[in-house]
Amino acid sequence: MNSDVLLSISDLYKAFGGVAATNQVTLDILDREVHAIIGPNGAGKTTLVSQLTGVLMPDAGQITFKGNDITYMPAHRRPHLGMARSFQITSIIHDMTVLENVALAIQAKAGHSYRFWRSADSDQNLTGPAMEALRGVGLEAQAMQIAGPLSHGEHRQLEMAMVMATAPVLVLLDEPTAGMGQEDSTRMIAALQVLKGSCTIILVEHDMDAVFALADRITVLVEGRVIATGKPDAIRSDETVRQAYLGEELEAVTDVPGSGSSGTVRHVC
Amino acid sequence: MTLRGWVTCAVIVVLALVPPIVSLVDNAFILDMATRFVILAIAAVSLNLILGYGRMISFGHAAYLGIGAYAVGIPAYYEVYNGYLHILIAMSVSAVFALVTGIVCLRTRGVNFIMITMAFAQMVFFAFVSIEEYGGDDGLVIEMRSEFGSLIDLENASVLYYVCFVSLLLILYLIRRIVRSRFGMVIQGARGNEPRMQSLGFDTFRYKLACYVIAGTICGYAGALLGNFTNFISPEMMDWTRSGELIFMVVLGGTGSVFGPVLGTSVFLFLEEILSGLWLYWQLVFGVFLILVVLFAKGGIDSWLSGRRTH
């Protein structure tokens, strides 16, 4: 694995009404790793992701991406550096077709959109790559349907197609399997396995199966603080983590096959 | 062809035939009505670009009608009758006004946006009320209509009508192109899910601002036509109630299509004409009708014609 640091978070701090949702978080995300961020509800996972994507601005600290300080960069500029995100609650444009949703993702990266005359729907430069991305998630048959009425699983697939359509450098996935049944969830994990290695993924996830199946490294957040970072095996056996969070949930997945590295058990903190 | 397609064609054909019909029945009043309708339809269509496609509910769109009309009236007051100049002034002042106010307004959402657009329009209204030189609230009479050389003589009512009619057609076509272009997709995407559009990398504020300026500029052009048509302009043209009427025309016709507001304008003016002849307190009935439309006819006439409900 290339051990270059792609995204570096240092001493990040964000409070809401005196309660620190992100408390002195320092974390390096390495190039092409899958880095899972786990933690109990209210641990500040989404708050952290929101600061990485520019939806929320931190109170203190610094975020650098490929060596550039992006701490206070507006959200709409970050995708142009190669960052893409999915949302915990599916975020698509409901009254457009599936294809138009993905075409917009392509369009966002294809220079400015002050183009007033040519029809976007018949623009091969947009629809071509968009269809490609839909094929990638197995949604090409629904391309011409309005996105809103589709099923939850299809919404998640569409969301993934929008994220991947532009070949991002860093992908932030906020609970990609949220609200999915076992079958859909397994399919999503398989889809992410394919991506692994081609780009850097920050995975915020509740589903421990997904986390241990995919992650190269795991960071555990509790009450806004990083309590551990390390390889899956190390996290699984870490006492602090067990006490704070994983507990019995972890026992259940200890024997998951293909759960990333199998290094010796060691404590991290 | 769909029912909507038939109605669209029928309306356009009827509008194209208004002057010959009028000369047959010898009733100049019909031509006046039709001219006013076409001009207000342009205003409503331009409002729909921001209201329908961008969900920017501007309660100050009539300000551009006023700006456009004064762009004809004030030069005419100084005996400058060059029509090209009038239109240039109307559109550029409208564009600048939209740009400056848009930068402020578009930082707000929902009811705040409605109130602040209305506030800016009222500022223009009171500005013209207070300028005694141009008649204040008594208004200003335009002695001569804009001149466009020997080919187009706006003093001829039929010519004026056709200028307005062709303008409407061109603007409908222009807006149809815009809403289907890349730019239009960004505007509609921001209507549907603005945070998502930003996370995809669109600076939605700028695109919405550009859209706001385009709509204002087109309405400024409609205002220049209105000034020529009425020969008399007053601040009353840009009163907030006028902006409200434009919104009703758009909502009544339907925000889901480019042509919808034209239908809304026609029904609005037709009812206004009929009801005001029947009863002194016609506005009472009209108000109830409008409330019913808003409550029960979501998507307006347009969605009723196309048999589908839109957003």
Boltz contact constraints between the chains, C-beta under 6 A:
constraints:
  - contact:
      token1: [A, 75]
      token2: [B, 198]
      max_distance: 6.0
  - contact:
      token1: [A, 76]
      token2: [B, 198]
      max_distance: 6.0
  - contact:
      token1: [A, 76]
      token2: [B, 201]
      max_distance: 6.0
  - contact:
      token1: [A, 76]
      token2: [B, 202]
      max_distance: 6.0
  - contact:
      token1: [A, 76]
      token2: [B, 203]
      max_distance: 6.0
  - contact:
      token1: [A, 79]
      token2: [B, 201]
      max_distance: 6.0
  - contact:
      token1: [A, 80]
      token2: [B, 201]
      max_distance: 6.0
  - contact:
      token1: [A, 85]
      token2: [B, 199]
      max_distance: 6.0
  - contact:
      token1: [A, 91]
      token2: [B, 193]
      max_distance: 6.0
  - contact:
      token1: [A, 91]
      token2: [B, 196]
      max_distance: 6.0
  - contact:
      token1: [A, 93]
      token2: [B, 189]
      max_distance: 6.0
  - contact:
      token1: [A, 93]
      token2: [B, 192]
      max_distance: 6.0
  - contact:
      token1: [A, 93]
      token2: [B, 193]
      max_distance: 6.0
  - contact:
      token1: [A, 95]
      token2: [B, 192]
      max_distance: 6.0
  - contact:
      token1: [A, 95]
      token2: [B, 311]
      max_distance: 6.0
  - contact:
      token1: [A, 104]
      token2: [B, 185]
      max_distance: 6.0
  - contact:
      token1: [A, 104]
      token2: [B, 189]
      max_distance: 6.0
  - contact:
      token1: [A, 105]
      token2: [B, 200]
      max_distance: 6.0
  - contact:
      token1: [A, 107]
      token2: [B, 182]
      max_distance: 6.0
  - contact:
      token1: [A, 108]
      token2: [B, 200]
      max_distance: 6.0
  - contact:
      token1: [A, 108]
      token2: [B, 201]
      max_distance: 6.0
  - contact:
      token1: [A, 108]
      token2: [B, 202]
      max_distance: 6.0
  - contact:
      token1: [A, 113]
      token2: [B, 182]
      max_distance: 6.0
  - contact:
      token1: [A, 113]
      token2: [B, 183]
      max_distance: 6.0
  - contact:
      token1: [A, 113]
      token2: [B, 186]
      max_distance: 6.0
  - contact:
      token1: [A, 114]
      token2: [B, 183]
      max_distance: 6.0
  - contact:
      token1: [A, 115]
      token2: [B, 181]
      max_distance: 6.0
  - contact:
      token1: [A, 115]
      token2: [B, 182]
      max_distance: 6.0
  - contact:
      token1: [A, 115]
      token2: [B, 183]
      max_distance: 6.0
  - contact:
      token1: [A, 116]
      token2: [B, 178]
      max_distance: 6.0
  - contact:
      token1: [A, 116]
      token2: [B, 181]
      max_distance: 6.0
  - contact:
      token1: [A, 116]
      token2: [B, 183]
      max_distance: 6.0
  - contact:
      token1: [A, 117]
      token2: [B, 177]
      max_distance: 6.0
  - contact:
      token1: [A, 117]
      token2: [B, 181]
      max_distance: 6.0
  - contact:
      token1: [A, 118]
      token2: [B, 181]
      max_distance: 6.0
  - contact:
      token1: [A, 119]
      token2: [B, 180]
      max_distance: 6.0
  - contact:
      token1: [A, 120]
      token2: [B, 181]
      max_distance: 6.0
  - contact:
      token1: [A, 120]
      token2: [B, 182]
      max_distance: 6.0
  - contact:
      token1: [A, 120]
      token2: [B, 185]
      max_distance: 6.0
